[in-house]
Amino acid sequence: MTVDSISATQATGTTSASGGPMAQLNADYNSFLRLLTAQVANQDPLEPMDSTTFVSQLAQLSQVEQSIVANSNLEDISLRLAGMGAMADVQLIGRSVTLPSGRIELQDGSGAFSYELTEKAENVTAVIRGSDGTVIRELRNLPGSAGTRHEITWDGMDEHGLPVPDDAFDITIEAQDAEDAQVAYAGYATTRVEELAFRDGVPVLVLRNGEEASSTQVLAVE
């Protein structure tokens, strides 16, 4: 019986997870053959050894080999599917996409963001911050109904009424119910896909607002 070394390589050059187990199997199999050869050569001709144990071990090694080969084939299929998905993601470059986000972009003096509350809130405020955490603007008295996506429009002015240069900013929704308990929310934004990058072999969309996301997070494409 011959045990072939099988490995798969991703597009990024990483080694398949089945390569290590297959190499170990080769070493175990060679050790098994050396042990079997030594025992056969030194056995007592008048009391030959029982071959049942060796046949059983050989069968187990064969089963392990088949499992590793099957895993390697599954890895290859997974890599091919990931490659097909990456090719589809390429088509998003240069397109505007809507997806979950914690950023608001100011373009030509105007910014848009939307949020959805998990439950009704009495007080809702959107807080826009710069990269250093400084509060640039607070948009108060926002809608507090639950189960509806509410749109926010920012006029590009700061708290002092001065214009803010176009850029991308962090935005959080501070919502409290009638008992001043925090209400959770989901935030969404529309931005443009700048490029497709690979992180540990996984394709990710690099967005104009400075975030990265999977194409599976995209809710709409323009």
C-alpha positions as CSV (number, residue, x, y, z in Angstrom):
1,M,0.0,0.0,0.0
2,T,1.3,3.5,-0.9
3,V,0.4,6.6,0.9
4,D,0.6,9.7,-1.2
5,S,1.2,13.1,0.3
6,I,-1.7,15.4,-0.5
7,S,-1.9,19.1,0.2
8,A,-4.0,22.0,-1.0
9,T,-2.9,25.7,-1.3
10,Q,-5.1,28.6,-1.1
11,A,-4.8,31.6,-3.4
12,T,-3.1,33.4,-0.6
13,G,-0.4,30.8,-0.3
14,T,-1.6,29.3,3.0
15,T,-1.2,25.5,3.5
16,S,-4.1,23.2,3.7
17,A,-5.2,21.9,7.1
18,S,-5.0,18.4,5.7
19,G,-1.2,18.6,5.0
20,G,-0.1,18.2,8.6
21,P,-2.2,15.1,9.3
22,M,-1.2,13.5,6.0
23,A,2.5,14.0,6.8
24,Q,2.0,12.5,10.3
25,L,0.2,9.6,8.7
26,N,3.1,9.0,6.3
27,A,5.5,8.9,9.3
28,D,3.2,6.5,11.3
29,Y,2.8,4.3,8.3
30,N,6.6,4.0,7.7
31,S,7.1,3.3,11.4
32,F,4.5,0.6,11.2
33,L,6.2,-1.0,8.2
34,R,9.6,-1.0,9.9
35,L,8.1,-2.6,13.1
36,L,6.2,-5.2,11.1
37,T,9.4,-6.1,9.1
38,A,11.5,-6.4,12.2
39,Q,8.9,-8.6,14.0
40,V,8.5,-10.9,11.0
41,A,12.3,-11.2,10.5
42,N,12.8,-12.1,14.2
43,Q,9.8,-14.3,14.9
44,D,10.1,-17.9,16.1
45,P,9.4,-20.2,13.1
46,L,7.9,-22.8,15.5
47,E,5.5,-20.2,17.0
48,P,4.7,-17.7,14.2
49,M,3.1,-14.5,15.4
50,D,-0.7,-13.8,15.1
51,S,-1.2,-11.4,12.1
52,T,-4.6,-10.3,13.2
53,T,-3.3,-7.3,15.1
54,F,-1.2,-6.1,12.2
55,V,-4.1,-6.5,9.8
56,S,-6.3,-4.5,12.2
57,Q,-3.7,-1.7,12.5
58,L,-3.3,-1.6,8.7
59,A,-7.0,-1.2,8.2
60,Q,-7.1,1.6,10.7
61,L,-4.3,3.4,8.9
62,S,-6.2,3.0,5.7
63,Q,-9.3,4.5,7.2
64,V,-7.4,7.5,8.5
65,E,-5.9,8.0,5.0
66,Q,-9.3,8.0,3.4
67,S,-10.6,10.5,5.9
68,I,-7.7,12.9,5.3
69,V,-8.1,12.6,1.5
70,A,-11.9,13.3,1.9
71,N,-11.1,16.4,4.0
72,S,-8.6,17.6,1.4
73,N,-11.2,17.2,-1.3
74,L,-13.7,19.2,0.7
75,E,-11.1,21.9,1.3
76,D,-10.5,22.1,-2.4
77,I,-14.2,22.5,-3.1
78,S,-14.4,25.2,-0.4
79,L,-11.5,27.1,-2.0
80,R,-13.1,26.9,-5.4
81,L,-16.4,28.2,-4.1
82,A,-14.6,31.0,-2.2
83,G,-12.9,32.0,-5.5
84,M,-16.2,32.1,-7.3
85,G,-17.6,34.3,-4.5
86,A,-14.6,36.6,-4.7
87,M,-15.1,37.1,-8.5
88,A,-18.7,38.1,-7.8
89,D,-17.5,40.6,-5.1
90,V,-15.3,42.2,-7.7
91,Q,-18.4,43.5,-9.5
92,L,-19.2,45.6,-6.4
93,I,-16.1,47.8,-6.8
94,G,-17.1,51.3,-7.5
95,R,-20.8,50.7,-6.6
96,S,-22.7,52.2,-3.7
97,V,-23.8,49.7,-1.1
98,T,-26.1,49.9,1.9
99,L,-25.0,47.8,4.9
100,P,-24.7,47.8,8.7
101,S,-22.3,50.6,9.8
102,G,-21.2,52.8,12.6
103,R,-20.0,55.6,10.3
104,I,-21.6,58.6,8.6
105,E,-20.0,60.2,5.5
106,L,-20.1,63.9,4.8
107,Q,-20.2,64.4,1.0
108,D,-20.7,67.8,-0.5
109,G,-21.8,69.1,2.9
110,S,-24.4,66.5,3.6
111,G,-24.5,63.2,5.4
112,A,-27.0,60.4,5.7
113,F,-27.5,57.6,8.2
114,S,-30.3,55.3,9.3
115,Y,-31.1,53.4,12.4
116,E,-33.7,50.9,13.8
117,L,-34.5,50.6,17.4
118,T,-35.2,47.2,19.0
119,E,-37.9,48.8,21.2
120,K,-39.7,52.1,21.7
121,A,-37.6,54.9,23.0
122,E,-38.6,58.2,24.6
123,N,-35.3,60.1,23.9
124,V,-33.2,59.5,20.9
125,T,-30.0,61.4,20.0
126,A,-27.4,60.8,17.3
127,V,-23.9,61.7,18.4
128,I,-21.3,62.4,15.7
129,R,-17.6,62.2,16.7
130,G,-14.3,62.8,15.1
131,S,-11.4,60.4,14.9
132,D,-10.2,61.6,18.3
133,G,-13.5,61.0,19.9
134,T,-14.5,64.7,20.1
135,V,-18.2,65.3,19.7
136,I,-18.8,67.3,16.5
137,R,-22.5,67.4,16.5
138,E,-25.6,66.0,18.3
139,L,-28.8,65.5,16.5
140,R,-31.6,65.5,19.1
141,N,-35.3,64.6,19.3
142,L,-35.1,61.9,16.7
143,P,-37.9,59.4,16.1
144,G,-38.2,56.7,18.8
145,S,-40.6,54.1,17.3
146,A,-39.4,50.5,17.1
147,G,-39.4,48.2,14.1
148,T,-38.9,51.0,11.6
149,R,-35.8,52.3,10.0
150,H,-35.4,56.0,10.6
151,E,-33.4,58.2,8.3
152,I,-31.0,60.9,9.6
153,T,-29.7,63.8,7.5
154,W,-26.8,65.8,8.7
155,D,-26.3,69.3,7.2
156,G,-22.6,69.2,7.8
157,M,-22.5,71.8,10.5
158,D,-20.9,71.4,13.9
159,E,-22.3,72.3,17.3
160,H,-21.3,75.9,16.8
161,G,-22.9,76.2,13.4
162,L,-19.6,76.1,11.5
163,P,-19.2,73.9,8.4
164,V,-17.3,70.6,8.8
165,P,-15.0,69.4,6.0
166,D,-16.1,66.4,4.1
167,D,-14.9,63.2,5.7
168,A,-16.2,60.0,7.4
169,F,-17.2,60.2,11.1
170,D,-18.2,57.8,13.9
171,I,-21.9,58.0,14.8
172,T,-23.8,56.4,17.7
173,I,-27.4,56.4,18.6
174,E,-28.1,57.1,22.3
175,A,-31.7,56.0,23.0
176,Q,-33.5,55.7,26.4
177,D,-37.0,54.4,27.2
178,A,-39.4,55.9,29.6
179,E,-37.4,54.5,32.6
180,D,-34.1,55.9,31.2
181,A,-32.9,52.4,30.3
182,Q,-30.7,52.1,27.2
183,V,-32.4,50.9,24.0
184,A,-30.4,48.9,21.5
185,Y,-30.3,49.7,17.9
186,A,-28.9,48.7,14.5
187,G,-27.2,51.4,12.3
188,Y,-27.0,51.5,8.5
189,A,-25.2,53.7,6.0
190,T,-24.7,53.9,2.2
191,T,-21.1,54.1,1.0
192,R,-19.0,53.2,-2.0
193,V,-16.9,50.0,-2.4
194,E,-13.3,51.1,-3.1
195,E,-11.5,47.8,-3.5
196,L,-11.6,44.1,-2.7
197,A,-9.0,42.8,-0.3
198,F,-8.2,39.4,1.2
199,R,-7.8,38.9,4.9
200,D,-6.4,35.4,5.7
201,G,-7.8,34.3,2.4
202,V,-11.2,35.7,3.0
203,P,-12.5,38.4,0.6
204,V,-13.6,41.7,2.2
205,L,-15.0,44.9,0.8
206,V,-12.9,48.0,1.6
207,L,-15.4,50.9,1.9
208,R,-14.9,54.6,1.3
209,N,-16.1,55.4,4.9
210,G,-13.0,53.5,6.2
211,E,-14.8,50.3,7.2
212,E,-14.4,46.8,5.9
213,A,-17.3,44.4,5.4
214,S,-18.3,41.1,3.9
215,S,-20.4,41.1,0.8
216,T,-22.9,39.0,2.8
217,Q,-23.6,42.1,4.9
218,V,-24.7,44.2,1.9
219,L,-28.4,45.0,2.0
220,A,-28.7,47.0,-1.2
221,V,-26.6,47.9,-4.2
222,E,-26.9,51.1,-6.3
